Amino acid sequence: MTGRPGRLPTSADITAADITATDILAGAGIAAGLAALAHAAPAVGSWTQLRRVVVPAFSGVGSPGHLALTFDDGPDPASTPAFLDCLDRLELRATFFLLGEQVRRSPGLAKELVERGHEAGVHGDRHTSHLRRPAGWVSRDVRAATDIIAEATGVAPVWFRPPYGAVAASSLVAARRAGLRLVLWTCWGRDWRADATPDSIVTRVERGRRPGATVLLHDSDITSAPGSWTRTLAALPELAERWRAAGLSVGTLSDHGIAPPRRLAPGRRGTVQ
């Protein structure tokens, strides 16, 4: 985790803001897990199996016959174009959770992925854990990323996934203020690791896949082991074959049967005018 350590949110902080926290969680469609998450919110991103059951929409559980394919950490001119070409060949569409600082470097690539039928989500402006940043910093970071992604792509993003999946109370507040819905994942390939292989990525994804899964992969190695994206890219054809054999349709989060945010800031949904 990068960045200057700050005070971590505590259950006392959340309780003190009880009305706001309740409103945010309910708006995100995870009110059923409010009592548990009021104390666990800063760490819930690590509890993959628990949160799939307690707060399924928060974990990306959607329509049983659909699989949402998602990629984090781009756009990266060294790797993202290869993923776009591969997804075209496989006739798959995906949601890319983009970093604002990466979009500033490659705005044309962010626009291209949307023009090619994919969806742009928000992964923050910088790839920094929210658990070690004050609430004001988190809110500014999420807003900056949301704005630059909308400007580059011409489409206001709807979905948000914090770096590392580290969810603090401030993450929920920032998402609400930016008109975004926070969605994590139901299974991943652990493809950022130096020891990941195409086979290990396929095995991990398939081992964790459940009906209505959201799959987390990475189209860039800027926060991962150097060259890790090449293994992810190599795993995609095998994953696509298995998903087709299972009779699944594969696409974006917007096609996944999860409701978009109930409360949107002005101008946050749809095409930017």
C-alpha positions in Angstrom: 0.0 0.0 0.0 1.4 3.4 -0.9 0.9 6.8 0.5 1.3 8.5 3.9 -0.4 6.5 6.6 -3.4 8.2 8.2 -5.8 7.2 11.0 -7.9 4.2 10.0 -11.7 4.5 10.2 -13.1 2.7 13.3 -16.5 1.3 14.2 -16.9 4.4 16.4 -16.5 6.6 13.4 -19.2 4.8 11.5 -21.6 4.7 14.4 -21.1 8.5 14.9 -22.3 8.9 11.3 -25.0 6.4 11.6 -27.6 8.1 9.4 -25.2 8.8 6.6 -23.7 5.3 6.7 -27.2 3.7 6.7 -28.3 5.8 3.8 -25.2 5.0 1.7 -25.3 1.3 2.3 -29.0 1.1 1.6 -28.5 3.1 -1.6 -25.9 0.7 -2.7 -28.3 -2.2 -2.3 -26.5 -3.8 0.7 -28.8 -2.9 3.5 -29.2 -6.5 4.5 -25.6 -6.5 5.7 -25.7 -3.2 7.4 -25.4 -4.5 11.0 -22.3 -6.5 10.3 -20.7 -4.0 7.9 -21.1 -1.1 10.4 -18.2 -2.7 12.2 -16.4 -4.5 9.3 -16.6 -2.0 6.5 -12.9 -1.2 6.4 -11.9 -4.8 6.1 -14.8 -6.3 4.1 -12.9 -6.4 0.8 -10.8 -9.3 2.2 -13.8 -11.3 3.2 -14.7 -12.6 -0.3 -16.7 -15.7 0.7 -18.5 -13.9 3.5 -19.5 -10.9 1.5 -20.7 -13.0 -1.4 -23.4 -14.3 0.9 -24.1 -11.3 3.1 -24.0 -8.6 0.5 -24.2 -10.2 -3.0 -24.7 -7.1 -5.1 -21.8 -5.4 -3.3 -19.7 -8.4 -4.3 -20.9 -8.3 -8.0 -23.4 -11.2 -7.8 -25.8 -10.6 -10.7 -28.0 -12.6 -13.0 -27.2 -16.4 -12.7 -26.7 -16.9 -16.4 -24.5 -13.9 -16.9 -20.8 -13.4 -16.0 -19.4 -9.8 -15.6 -15.9 -9.6 -16.9 -13.9 -6.8 -15.3 -10.3 -5.5 -15.6 -8.5 -3.1 -13.2 -5.6 -0.7 -13.4 -5.7 0.6 -17.0 -5.7 2.1 -19.5 -2.1 1.1 -20.3 -0.8 1.7 -23.8 1.7 -1.2 -23.3 -1.0 -3.8 -22.7 -4.6 -2.6 -23.0 -4.7 -2.6 -26.8 -3.8 -6.3 -26.8 -6.7 -7.0 -24.5 -9.1 -5.0 -26.7 -8.0 -7.0 -29.7 -8.3 -10.3 -27.9 -11.8 -9.4 -26.5 -12.8 -8.5 -30.1 -11.6 -11.9 -31.4 -13.5 -13.7 -28.5 -16.6 -11.5 -29.0 -16.5 -10.5 -25.3 -17.3 -7.2 -23.7 -16.0 -6.1 -20.3 -16.0 -3.3 -17.7 -12.6 -1.7 -17.3 -12.0 0.0 -13.9 -9.7 2.9 -14.9 -7.2 4.9 -12.9 -7.6 8.7 -13.4 -3.8 9.2 -13.6 -3.6 6.6 -16.4 -6.5 8.2 -18.3 -4.7 11.5 -18.2 -1.7 9.8 -19.9 -3.8 8.0 -22.5 -7.2 9.7 -22.9 -7.5 8.4 -26.4 -7.1 4.8 -25.2 -9.9 5.3 -22.6 -12.1 6.7 -25.3 -11.2 3.8 -27.7 -12.2 1.1 -25.2 -15.7 2.6 -24.8 -16.0 3.1 -28.6 -15.2 -0.6 -29.0 -18.2 -1.6 -26.8 -16.6 -1.8 -23.4 -17.6 0.0 -20.2 -15.4 2.4 -18.2 -15.6 2.3 -14.4 -13.7 4.2 -11.7 -10.8 2.7 -9.9 -9.7 5.9 -8.2 -7.3 8.6 -9.4 -4.3 7.0 -7.8 -3.8 3.4 -6.9 -3.7 4.0 -3.1 -5.5 2.2 -0.4 -8.4 4.1 1.1 -7.7 2.6 4.5 -4.6 4.8 4.9 -6.1 8.1 3.6 -8.3 10.6 5.3 -11.9 11.0 4.1 -11.3 14.3 2.3 -8.5 12.8 0.2 -10.6 9.8 -0.8 -13.5 12.0 -1.8 -11.3 14.3 -4.0 -9.5 11.3 -5.5 -12.7 9.5 -6.5 -14.2 12.7 -7.9 -11.1 13.6 -9.9 -11.1 10.1 -11.5 -14.8 10.2 -12.2 -14.5 13.6 -13.9 -11.4 12.7 -16.1 -13.0 9.4 -17.2 -16.2 11.2 -18.2 -14.2 13.8 -20.0 -12.0 11.4 -21.9 -14.7 8.8 -22.9 -17.8 11.1 -23.3 -19.7 8.8 -21.0 -20.2 9.4 -17.2 -19.1 6.2 -15.3 -21.5 4.4 -13.0 -19.4 1.8 -11.3 -16.6 2.1 -8.7 -14.1 -0.3 -7.3 -11.5 1.0 -4.8 -7.8 0.1 -5.2 -7.0 -3.3 -3.6 -10.7 -3.7 -3.0 -10.0 -1.9 0.3 -13.4 -0.5 1.4 -13.4 2.1 4.1 -16.4 4.1 5.2 -14.9 7.0 3.2 -15.0 4.9 0.1 -18.8 4.6 0.5 -19.2 8.3 1.1 -17.0 9.2 -1.9 -18.9 6.8 -4.2 -22.2 8.2 -3.2 -21.1 11.8 -3.7 -19.8 11.0 -7.1 -23.0 9.2 -8.1 -21.2 5.8 -8.3 -22.1 2.3 -7.2 -19.4 0.4 -5.4 -18.9 -3.2 -6.8 -16.1 -5.6 -5.8 -15.9 -9.1 -7.3 -16.9 -12.7 -6.7 -13.8 -14.4 -8.0 -10.4 -13.5 -9.3 -7.4 -15.0 -11.0 -4.7 -13.5 -8.7 -3.1 -12.6 -11.9 -1.0 -9.8 -10.5 1.4 -12.2 -8.8 4.8 -13.0 -10.2 4.1 -16.7 -9.9 0.8 -16.5 -11.8 0.5 -18.6 -15.0 -2.3 -18.9 -17.6 -3.2 -22.2 -16.0 -3.3 -20.9 -12.5 -5.4 -17.9 -13.5 -7.9 -20.1 -15.2 -8.0 -22.5 -12.2 -8.5 -19.8 -9.6 -11.2 -18.0 -11.6 -13.1 -21.3 -12.2 -12.7 -22.5 -8.7 -14.3 -19.3 -7.3 -16.9 -18.9 -10.0 -20.5 -19.0 -8.8 -23.8 -18.2 -10.6 -23.9 -14.5 -11.4 -20.1 -14.1 -10.9 -18.1 -10.9 -11.4 -14.5 -11.8 -12.4 -11.6 -9.6 -11.5 -8.5 -9.6 -13.8 -5.9 -6.9 -14.7 -5.1 -5.4 -18.1 -2.0 -3.7 -16.8 1.0 -4.5 -14.7 1.6 -0.9 -13.4 0.8 -2.1 -9.9 1.5 -5.8 -10.4 4.5 -8.1 -11.2 6.2 -7.0 -14.4 4.8 -8.8 -17.4 1.9 -10.3 -15.4 -0.6 -9.0 -17.9 0.8 -11.4 -20.6 -0.3 -14.4 -18.5 -3.8 -12.9 -18.1 -4.0 -12.3 -21.8 -3.0 -15.9 -22.5 -5.6 -17.2 -20.1 -8.6 -15.4 -21.7 -9.2 -17.8 -24.6 -9.4 -20.8 -22.2 -11.7 -18.9 -19.9 -13.9 -17.8 -22.7 -14.2 -21.4 -23.9 -15.1 -22.6 -20.4 -17.8 -19.9 -20.0 -19.3 -20.7 -23.3 -19.4 -24.4 -22.5 -21.2 -23.5 -19.2 -23.8 -21.6 -21.3 -22.9 -18.2 -19.8 -23.3 -14.9 -21.5 -20.4 -12.6 -20.7 -20.5 -8.9 -20.6 -20.3 -5.7 -18.6 -21.6 -4.8 -15.2 -24.4 -2.8 -16.7 -25.7 -6.0 -18.3 -25.2 -8.0 -15.1 -28.6 -7.4 -13.5 -27.2 -5.2 -10.7 -29.2 -1.9 -10.2 -27.2 1.3 -11.0 -26.9 3.9 -8.2 -30.1 5.2 -6.8 -28.7 8.6 -6.1 -26.7 10.2 -8.8 -25.0 13.6 -8.7 -26.1 16.0 -11.5 -24.7 15.0 -14.8 -23.3 11.7 -13.6 -25.3 9.3 -15.7 -25.4 9.0 -19.5 -23.6 10.8 -22.2 -21.7 13.9 -21.2 -23.2 17.0 -22.9 
